[in-house]
Amino acid sequence: MDSVLIVLCRVESAGNVGAICRAMASMGCRELRLAACPDHDPVQVRTWSLAAWPLYEKAARFPSLDAALQDVAYAAAFSRRGGQRRKQALDIRQWAAARVERPAGPIALVFGNERDGLSSAELGSCDDAVFIPTDPAMPSLNVAQAVQLACWELRRLAGPALDGRVAAERAELIPAVDGMVERLARLGFFKISGRENTAIFLRELCARAGLSTRELQRLADLFGKYAALAEGRTTEPTGEALDCFSAK
């Protein structure tokens, strides 16, 4: 559970934030991030968090959700609603069972504002959408309750990574995908539209697969070689396919 971090996006209630800290601590989650959140009354947070107050004290603040997710390998958005062009939402039990079989790497569980949840853009910044089955007569959970259930499902099933691989962070993944899509664009792959959807598809596919940095490099290299062949070049690219990576 040390690799699981909780990201709160525009969450307003200090009491909710305190209760979330307590829920996290009870499940072994050690990192809280606040994305576009207002300042919270520290007295209220401390009242609800009790011994978990240090989680709030050391929580990092970010101006946006995208900024908060830069160094994670995978992000799951918890929402009872879908959005335009959204991927299919997963039942939390199905999601947790699949997640624990993926390679190691920092993963973010993302929760939205108390009134309207996550926006379509915020949902689009994540790799999966997850819902918690509830009674239709009262479909919406308190955000602290949702955090508790999500963390418990992961803790119940958590184990070591199957093969020791560590998934690439989004700071590597997003530029790599952008490079692949750019090569397709240069070949005329996108006549009118579709570039953005293709980028989202590739990013989500790579994140859900948990590709390591080396695997991501190899995939980018394949795109580079394909582009070279399609452009009629007889020599393989010399580093062009990997120009989105820092040397490691």
C-alpha distance (Angstrom), angle and dihedral (degrees) to the residues before:
residue distance angle dihedral
M1 . . .
D2 3.82 . .
S3 3.81 88.6 .
V4 3.83 93.2 54.9
L5 3.79 116.6 92.4
I6 3.79 128.9 -177.9
V7 3.80 120.3 -133.9
L8 3.80 118.8 -164.5
C9 3.78 114.2 -161.4
R10 3.83 116.5 -157.9
V11 3.83 92.2 -25.9
E12 3.80 107.2 166.5
S13 3.82 110.9 -176.7
A14 3.79 115.5 90.9
G15 3.81 88.6 -158.1
N16 3.79 91.0 55.6
V17 3.79 91.6 48.9
G18 3.80 90.9 50.9
A19 3.81 92.0 48.7
I20 3.81 89.3 48.7
C21 3.80 90.5 54.3
R22 3.80 90.0 53.0
A23 3.82 91.6 47.3
M24 3.80 90.8 50.4
A25 3.79 94.6 48.4
S26 3.80 92.6 49.8
M27 3.83 89.8 56.4
G28 3.80 96.5 43.1
C29 3.83 98.9 -105.1
R30 3.79 109.9 146.7
E31 3.81 107.3 -176.1
L32 3.80 132.1 66.1
R33 3.81 124.5 -175.9
L34 3.79 126.0 -168.0
A35 3.82 116.4 -152.2
A36 3.81 117.4 -167.4
C37 3.81 89.6 -23.0
P38 3.82 122.4 153.1
D39 3.78 122.6 -120.1
H40 3.80 109.3 -78.8
D41 3.79 127.5 -143.7
P42 3.82 101.9 -103.0
V43 3.81 92.5 -152.5
Q44 3.81 90.9 58.0
V45 3.80 92.3 44.8
R46 3.80 91.6 50.5
T47 3.81 91.9 46.5
W48 3.81 91.8 56.5
S49 3.79 99.4 34.6
L50 3.83 97.9 49.0
A51 3.83 108.0 173.1
A52 3.80 90.9 3.6
W53 3.83 91.7 67.1
P54 3.87 92.2 109.7
L55 3.81 89.1 67.5
Y56 3.79 89.0 64.9
E57 3.79 93.6 41.5
K58 3.80 91.9 58.9
A59 3.83 97.0 35.5
A60 3.82 113.0 129.5
R61 3.80 118.4 -130.1
F62 3.80 123.3 -142.5
P63 3.80 131.7 -173.8
S64 3.81 93.1 -131.6
L65 3.79 142.6 9.3
D66 3.81 92.3 -108.5
A67 3.80 89.9 56.6
A68 3.81 91.2 50.0
L69 3.82 92.0 53.1
Q70 3.81 100.4 49.1
D71 3.81 97.1 105.2
V72 3.82 100.1 37.3
A73 3.79 125.1 98.6
Y74 3.80 97.1 -144.4
A75 3.80 138.2 8.4
A76 3.81 129.1 -157.9
A77 3.81 120.0 -162.9
F78 3.80 115.8 -147.7
S79 3.78 111.0 -148.5
R80 3.78 139.0 137.0
R81 3.80 90.3 -145.1
G82 3.77 133.5 69.0
G83 3.77 124.6 -144.2
Q84 3.77 139.7 -147.7
R85 3.81 111.1 -58.0
R86 3.81 89.7 -1.6
K87 3.76 124.9 163.2
Q88 3.78 115.7 -113.2
A89 3.79 112.3 -78.6
L90 3.80 117.1 -119.8
D91 3.78 126.9 -137.5
I92 3.82 106.9 -113.0
R93 3.81 91.8 -119.4
Q94 3.78 92.6 52.6
W95 3.79 90.9 44.8
A96 3.81 95.5 49.8
A97 3.80 93.6 47.9
A98 3.81 90.9 52.6
R99 3.81 94.9 41.8
V100 3.81 97.2 58.1
E101 3.82 90.4 56.8
R102 3.82 92.4 60.0
P103 3.81 126.3 95.6
A104 3.78 119.7 -83.7
G105 3.79 120.0 -89.6
P106 3.80 139.1 117.2
I107 3.80 111.7 -64.5
A108 3.79 127.7 -170.4
L109 3.79 127.1 -144.7
V110 3.80 106.6 -156.5
F111 3.81 125.0 -154.9
G112 3.79 128.0 -178.4
N113 3.77 143.2 -144.3
E114 3.82 118.8 -52.0
R115 3.82 94.5 -120.8
D116 3.79 105.1 39.8
G117 3.79 106.3 9.2
L118 3.80 118.1 -146.9
S119 3.79 121.4 -12.0
S120 3.81 121.7 -125.6
A121 3.80 89.2 -104.0
E122 3.81 91.5 51.3
L123 3.80 91.0 48.2
G124 3.79 87.7 50.4
S125 3.80 91.0 55.9
C126 3.81 90.3 62.5
D127 3.80 129.5 74.7
D128 3.80 99.7 -134.5
A129 3.78 136.5 20.5
V130 3.81 115.4 -138.9
F131 3.79 129.6 -169.0
I132 3.80 132.4 -167.5
P133 3.84 112.0 -137.2
T134 3.79 110.4 -118.6
D135 3.78 138.2 165.8
P136 3.83 110.0 -78.9
A137 3.79 89.1 -131.1
M138 3.83 89.9 63.9
P139 3.82 106.2 17.2
S140 3.80 100.3 160.3
L141 3.81 122.3 83.5
N142 3.78 126.3 -157.5
V143 3.82 106.8 -101.0
A144 3.82 92.9 -119.5
Q145 3.80 90.5 53.0
A146 3.81 90.0 49.8
V147 3.81 91.2 51.8
Q148 3.81 90.6 49.7
L149 3.81 93.0 51.6
A150 3.81 93.8 45.5
C151 3.80 93.2 50.2
W152 3.79 92.3 45.1
E153 3.80 92.9 52.3
L154 3.79 90.9 53.1
R155 3.80 94.3 43.8
R156 3.80 91.1 49.5
L157 3.80 91.4 57.5
A158 3.80 102.5 26.3
G159 3.77 120.7 129.0
P160 3.80 138.6 146.7
A161 3.80 120.5 -61.3
L162 3.79 110.0 -85.3
D163 3.80 98.1 -126.4
G164 3.79 106.2 14.8
R165 3.81 94.6 -108.6
V166 3.80 120.0 144.5
A167 3.80 116.8 -144.4
A168 3.80 119.6 -124.6
E169 3.79 116.8 -103.6
R170 3.80 121.8 -114.3
A171 3.80 90.3 -110.3
E172 3.82 85.4 68.4
L173 3.78 98.3 32.1
I174 3.81 100.1 54.0
P175 3.85 96.7 50.7
A176 3.80 89.7 45.0
V177 3.80 92.3 53.4
D178 3.80 90.8 44.8
G179 3.80 88.2 54.4
M180 3.81 92.4 51.0
V181 3.78 92.1 49.0
E182 3.80 91.6 46.9
R183 3.80 90.2 55.8
L184 3.80 89.9 51.8
A185 3.80 89.9 48.6
R186 3.82 91.9 52.1
L187 3.79 88.6 54.9
G188 3.81 91.2 54.1
F189 3.78 93.8 -108.0
F190 3.81 92.5 143.6
K191 3.79 109.1 55.4
I192 3.81 98.9 174.3
S193 3.79 111.0 -15.1
G194 3.76 142.2 -19.2
R195 3.79 100.6 93.9
E196 3.80 94.9 109.4
N197 3.80 93.6 45.8
T198 3.79 91.1 48.7
A199 3.81 91.1 51.3
I200 3.81 90.9 50.3
F201 3.81 91.3 47.5
L202 3.82 93.4 50.9
R203 3.81 93.4 44.4
E204 3.80 93.3 50.6
L205 3.80 92.2 44.0
C206 3.81 92.9 52.4
A207 3.82 93.3 43.6
R208 3.80 94.4 49.4
A209 3.81 90.3 47.4
G210 3.80 89.8 51.7
L211 3.80 94.9 -133.8
S212 3.79 114.5 -163.9
T213 3.80 120.4 -129.9
R214 3.80 90.3 -100.3
E215 3.81 92.6 49.8
L216 3.78 90.2 48.6
Q217 3.79 89.6 51.4
R218 3.79 91.1 51.9
L219 3.79 91.8 50.0
A220 3.82 90.9 49.9
D221 3.80 88.7 48.8
L222 3.80 90.5 54.2
F223 3.80 90.1 54.2
G224 3.79 89.5 49.3
K225 3.80 92.8 51.1
Y226 3.79 91.3 47.1
A227 3.78 90.3 51.4
A228 3.79 90.7 50.2
L229 3.80 92.0 51.5
A230 3.79 93.1 45.6
E231 3.79 90.8 50.4
G232 3.79 90.6 52.0
R233 3.79 96.9 -112.2
T234 3.79 114.4 151.8
T235 3.81 96.6 -156.8
E236 3.76 127.0 68.3
P237 3.81 118.5 -111.3
T238 3.78 114.2 -91.6
G239 3.75 103.9 -138.2
E240 3.82 95.7 -39.1
A241 3.78 91.9 116.5
L242 3.79 91.4 53.1
D243 3.79 100.4 43.5
C244 3.81 91.1 109.5
F245 3.81 92.0 66.1
S246 3.76 129.3 80.8
A247 3.78 115.2 -130.1
K248 3.77 112.7 -91.3
